[in-house]
Amino acid sequence: MKGVIMAGGEGTRLRPLTSTTPKPLLPVANRPMMEHVIDLLRNHGIEDIVVTVAFMANSIKEYFGDGSDFGVRISYVDEPVPLGTAGSVRNAMDLLKDDRFVVISGDVITDIDLSAIVQYHQDKGAMATIALTPVDNPLEFGIVITRDDGTIERFLEKPTWGQVFSDTINTGIYVLEPTVFDYIEPGRSVDFSSEVFPALLADGRPLYGAVATGYWEDVGTLEAYLRAHTDVLDQMVQLRVPGFQVADGVWVGEGSDISPDAVIEGPAVIGPECVIEGGVHLGAYSVLGSHVRVLRNASVERSVLQDNAFVGAGARLRGVVTGRGVNIHAGA
């Protein structure tokens, strides 16, 4: 069984972070989101992966290569024009037509039990199974109602509060049989949620929803980006955090120089080759990428500073997200 990672989106709601970095390469706890997704697939025995790419495709290809450094085998399929979620997968049909496959976005943070979803799909004899999860605010997502036997009864895409009839939403993680390609017209933009799955429902095809166990966060906004970091540091989601755990909830990368006069409050992550000078206060829920310099008496709290960021002496940061190489002047 293969996995399909959809990695072609532009991530417009995360600009300016995504102006120079494709969304799947944005780091969460100092590893690209798509790397966490690859870990998930590999941990559930899925080592043959097809990645659909479009925006800044070369950056993704250069980082992951053939997948061998990550314990998987990766093939890439370029999306010449926007084809929607289903259209992008249809574009990779030649690599997927022989067996069932799992579809997942390259920009989610999750540790859901994929094996359980696949087993459910197989036990039900489904043509398509949608992984579902309950959320506090379903307005940004597609709501799904299932019957007692797990078959899907109804969809509603991005409802208003007056239309909300469930808090169970579509995670964008699917287990599909190759016969689903019969419902995806080639060469045009097609969406799974609004077109393919309703068509399967209308035709009475075996379409199921399975409530997933585990954590799931759609990292679509800066608020969600910060929230994902907080949840990782609170260990609400099981991800691999790079570095050495030097204290409870504090990870430090190799080669970092931390002054004994600095105060580090966990949970926090400090990447490799960082410099933290004396008098610095690094507050809880802060993540520093690699080669970050924080000069004397600066304070950083609940912030994510990407690689090569520079924080001048006496600067005060709270709830800040920076891109790579950002220079924050002294006293800011």
Backbone hydrogen bonds, N-H to C=O, Kabsch-Sander energy under -0.5 kcal/mol:
donor,donor_aa,acceptor,acceptor_aa,energy
2,K,100,R,-0.9
3,G,48,D,-2.4
4,V,102,V,-3.3
5,I,50,V,-2.8
6,M,4,V,-0.6
6,M,104,I,-2.2
7,A,5,I,-0.8
7,A,52,T,-2.5
14,L,11,G,-1.8
15,R,12,T,-1.5
17,L,14,L,-1.4
18,T,14,L,-0.6
19,S,16,P,-1.7
20,T,16,P,-0.5
20,T,17,L,-0.5
25,L,22,P,-2.1
26,L,23,K,-1.8
28,V,31,R,-2.8
31,R,28,V,-0.7
33,M,26,L,-2.1
34,M,24,P,-2.6
35,E,32,P,-0.7
36,H,32,P,-1.6
37,V,33,M,-1.8
38,I,34,M,-2.5
39,D,35,E,-2.3
40,L,36,H,-2.0
41,L,37,V,-2.4
42,R,38,I,-2.8
43,N,39,D,-2.8
44,H,40,L,-1.0
44,H,41,L,-0.8
45,G,42,R,-2.0
46,I,41,L,-2.8
47,E,45,G,-0.8
48,D,1,M,-0.5
49,I,47,E,-0.7
49,I,73,R,-3.1
50,V,3,G,-3.1
51,V,75,S,-3.0
52,T,5,I,-2.3
52,T,50,V,-0.5
53,V,51,V,-0.5
53,V,77,V,-2.2
54,A,7,A,-0.5
55,F,8,G,-1.3
57,A,54,A,-1.4
59,S,56,M,-0.7
60,I,56,M,-1.2
61,K,57,A,-2.4
62,E,58,N,-2.8
63,Y,59,S,-1.8
64,F,60,I,-2.3
65,G,61,K,-2.5
67,G,64,F,-2.1
70,F,67,G,-1.9
71,G,68,S,-1.1
72,V,67,G,-2.2
73,R,47,E,-3.3
74,I,66,D,-2.6
75,S,49,I,-2.4
77,V,51,V,-2.4
79,E,53,V,-2.7
86,A,190,V,-1.2
87,G,83,L,-0.8
87,G,190,V,-2.0
88,S,84,G,-2.2
89,V,85,T,-1.3
90,R,86,A,-2.8
91,N,87,G,-1.6
92,A,89,V,-1.5
93,M,90,R,-1.8
95,L,92,A,-1.8
96,L,93,M,-1.8
97,K,93,M,-1.4
99,D,96,L,-0.9
101,F,176,L,-2.3
102,V,2,K,-2.3
103,V,174,Y,-2.9
104,I,4,V,-2.6
106,G,6,M,-2.5
108,V,105,S,-0.6
109,I,217,E,-2.3
110,T,108,V,-0.6
111,D,215,Y,-1.6
112,I,215,Y,-0.6
113,D,213,T,-1.6
114,L,112,I,-1.6
117,I,113,D,-1.5
118,V,114,L,-2.7
119,Q,115,S,-2.5
120,Y,116,A,-2.3
121,H,117,I,-2.4
122,Q,118,V,-2.4
123,D,119,Q,-2.9
124,K,120,Y,-2.2
125,G,121,H,-0.8
125,G,122,Q,-0.8
126,A,121,H,-2.1
127,M,206,P,-3.0
128,A,206,P,-1.5
129,T,175,V,-2.5
130,I,208,Y,-2.7
131,A,129,T,-0.5
131,A,173,I,-2.8
132,L,210,A,-3.0
133,T,169,I,-1.7
135,V,167,D,-2.1
140,E,137,N,-0.6
141,F,138,P,-1.7
143,I,141,F,-0.6
143,I,156,L,-2.9
144,V,168,T,-2.5
145,I,154,R,-2.3
147,R,151,T,-3.2
150,G,147,R,-1.9
152,I,207,L,-2.1
153,E,145,I,-2.9
154,R,145,I,-1.5
156,L,143,I,-1.8
158,K,141,F,-1.1
163,Q,160,T,-1.4
164,V,160,T,-0.7
164,V,161,W,-0.9
169,I,133,T,-2.8
169,I,167,D,-0.6
170,N,142,G,-2.4
171,T,131,A,-2.2
171,T,169,I,-0.5
174,Y,103,V,-2.1
174,Y,172,G,-0.5
175,V,129,T,-2.3
176,L,101,F,-2.9
176,L,174,Y,-0.5
177,E,127,M,-2.4
180,V,177,E,-2.2
181,F,178,P,-2.0
182,D,179,T,-1.6
183,Y,180,V,-2.0
184,I,181,F,-1.6
185,E,183,Y,-0.6
188,R,185,E,-0.8
190,V,83,L,-2.6
195,E,191,D,-1.4
196,V,191,D,-2.0
197,F,192,F,-2.9
199,A,195,E,-1.6
200,L,196,V,-2.2
201,L,197,F,-2.5
202,A,198,P,-2.5
203,D,199,A,-1.8
204,G,201,L,-1.2
205,R,200,L,-2.4
207,L,205,R,-1.5
208,Y,128,A,-2.7
208,Y,206,P,-0.5
209,G,150,G,-2.5
210,A,130,I,-2.5
212,A,132,L,-3.4
212,A,210,A,-0.5
217,E,109,I,-1.9
219,V,107,D,-1.1
219,V,217,E,-0.9
220,G,218,D,-2.0
222,L,13,R,-0.5
225,Y,221,T,-2.3
226,L,222,L,-2.4
227,R,223,E,-2.4
228,A,224,A,-2.5
229,H,225,Y,-1.5
230,T,226,L,-2.3
231,D,227,R,-2.5
232,V,228,A,-2.3
233,L,229,H,-2.6
234,D,230,T,-2.0
235,Q,232,V,-1.5
236,M,231,D,-2.8
237,V,231,D,-0.7
239,L,237,V,-1.1
241,V,239,L,-0.7
244,F,252,V,-3.0
246,V,244,F,-1.2
246,V,250,V,-1.6
247,A,250,V,-1.2
250,V,247,A,-2.3
251,W,268,A,-2.3
252,V,244,F,-2.6
253,G,270,I,-2.3
253,G,271,G,-0.5
256,S,253,G,-1.3
257,D,274,C,-3.3
258,I,256,S,-0.6
259,S,257,D,-0.5
259,S,276,I,-2.9
262,A,259,S,-1.8
263,V,280,V,-3.0
264,I,262,A,-0.6
265,E,263,V,-0.5
265,E,282,L,-2.9
266,G,264,I,-0.5
268,A,249,G,-2.4
269,V,286,S,-2.1
270,I,251,W,-3.0
271,G,288,L,-1.4
271,G,289,G,-0.7
273,E,254,E,-1.6
274,C,271,G,-0.7
275,V,292,V,-2.5
276,I,257,D,-2.9
277,E,275,V,-0.5
277,E,294,V,-2.6
279,G,261,D,-0.8
280,V,277,E,-1.4
281,H,298,A,-2.5
282,L,263,V,-3.1
282,L,280,V,-0.6
283,G,281,H,-0.8
283,G,300,V,-3.7
285,Y,267,P,-3.3
286,S,267,P,-0.7
286,S,283,G,-0.5
287,V,303,S,-2.6
288,L,269,V,-3.0
289,G,305,L,-2.8
291,H,272,P,-2.5
292,V,289,G,-0.7
293,R,309,A,-2.1
294,V,275,V,-2.9
295,L,293,R,-0.5
295,L,311,V,-2.7
297,N,278,G,-1.4
298,A,295,L,-1.6
299,S,315,A,-2.8
300,V,281,H,-2.7
301,E,317,L,-2.1
302,R,284,A,-1.6
304,V,320,V,-2.8
305,L,287,V,-2.7
305,L,303,S,-0.5
306,Q,304,V,-0.6
306,Q,322,T,-0.6
308,N,290,S,-2.9
309,A,306,Q,-1.3
310,F,326,V,-2.9
311,V,293,R,-2.9
312,G,310,F,-0.5
312,G,328,I,-3.0
314,G,296,R,-1.8
315,A,312,G,-1.8
317,L,299,S,-3.0
319,G,301,E,-2.0
322,T,304,V,-2.4
325,G,307,D,-2.7
326,V,323,G,-0.9
328,I,310,F,-3.5
328,I,326,V,-0.6
329,H,327,N,-0.6
331,G,313,A,-1.6
332,A,329,H,-1.8
